[in-house]
Amino acid sequence: MNIIGVDVGATKIATGVVSPEGEVLSRARFPTPSSRGGLLEILAQAIAKVSAGFKVGGVCLGVPGLILARENKVVFSPNLHAIEGIPLKDELEPRIGLPVSIENDNNAAAWGEFRFGAGSEARHVLFVGIGTGIGGGIVTYGQLLHGAQGAAGELGHVTVQATGPRCACGNRGCLEAFASGAAIGRRAREVATERPDSALGQLARALDAERKVLGEDVTNLAREGDEAALSVLEDAGRWLGIGLAGFVNIFNPEVVVVGGGVIEAGELILKAARREVQLRSRSPSRELVEVKEATLGPEAGVIGAATLARDLDQTDTFWARGDTASPLVRSK
Ligand SMILES: [Zn+2]
């Protein structure tokens, strides 16, 4: 049965009808409205549009923020406050006539990469999604780790330096504060001032008040060989590797998949991250683990949400979303 996956982002809502083989059969995208009522309306419209002409069995929304599993709602979403507290399942099911469930967006992407992407050959997979912030998902023994309340997998908010910069979560020195898209942009603006003759420094001056230097500018300049931009990405990669080394020691994964928009920078970040993992994680985990770039790209969330819904449904726990909800699909 086809399932609709929905990736609810802070700026856009992406939907797709996903086949049991992980193929996206139909797609629709809408800008994310900022009001609560607008959000429900657009979600219902997007689902109706994408499903036209297809037989579908249900909908799974991948949403940014902290979800409490028993309540089936987002309790905290720093980048999309409009979604906080909405009983999404209860509000949407009568409007669209299909069963609805919700999942953290990075957990959904982790499941997508585990089932059909860079982690599809493994049973123990960590996913780190680097966008504006950093999220994560943990697959261990072929099961998605939800934790006691559904809040597990916040890999971006592990402290890597106790006195480090303030993170969006309020804590200091989280991995997110060093290696996210926002952190790369912030560090790039500092380096542009320190090295005004670099291409990065020149871009910052040329942009002046028009807009700030962003993570994607840094990637573009690094690809052209600008040393200043390369050093910013290498630095972010090093911090990423410091975080990953800790996760590798804890979970002993076969594969760490790094995804999200920032991974467009690819090896410019991953090379330093891999080096740090090899320096800091323990044997035998460090010999086993492979740090790989995600392969499903921006559709990982849509594919993962839909596939998670289908896999969990087979264990009869999903649509009711009890606290034991977690599929076991690969038991080799
Ligand atoms: Zn944090």
Residues whose N, C-alpha, C, O or C-beta is under 5 A from the ligand:
A	BS01	ZN	G156 H157 C167 A168 C169 N171 C174 E176
